[in-house]
Amino acid sequence: MNKKELRVRAINMLKSQSETKRKEIERKLTEQLIHTTVWENATVIGITMAQGFEWDTKSIIEIAWKQGKQVCVPKCSPQDKLLHFHKITSFNDLEVVYYNLLEPIPEQTEYVSKEKIDLLIVPGLLFNKEGFRVGFGGGYYDRFLTDFPNNTVSLLSEEQLVSKLPKESFDIPVKQLITENKLIHTMR
């Protein structure tokens, strides 16, 4: 199966979950994340604003703020397909852009260079135990990760963990995977 077919299958699987199951998985993912060493040691967190069927990130952001961490959210630059992270201090720092994405308002938020992000929470649809993933197809995160110097983690359900994925030369694995049941340190 190619990446496009895998994306469709993963999205359908995520959309078909009951609200009760989804909330329970999200609760466990959040608990697992905030008890990791990489979370505890991080002062600046890079994270996307989840949409629709994606795992909720709003509660994670609220926990980060309560713990005194800085939160930065990506702004996509479609012209060059790059991500630029901006520090947000409230959800009022966000605006709805294309594809209904919530992104920081550049004029009222501070740009944060990738070196200053201690922990980057990388979204995706499917993952293998080596940390490779099938994302949403834009390549934004693979470009960002090419020289990202710090910790990376992805949140996923056990159903999103697969034994094999097609890999391309530009694919960059994440360093840790968190499921509702375990923490996986990838082979890097």
ABEGO torsion letter per residue (X at the ends): XBAAAAAAAAAAAAAABBAAAAAAAAAAAAAAAAABAAAAABABBBBBBBBEABBBAAAAAAAAAAAGBBBBBBBBBAAAGBBBBBBBABAAABBBBBGGBBBBBAAABBBBBAAABABBBBBBABBBAAGBBBBAGAGAAAAAAAABABBBBBBBBAAABBABBBBBAABBBBABBBBAABBBBBBX
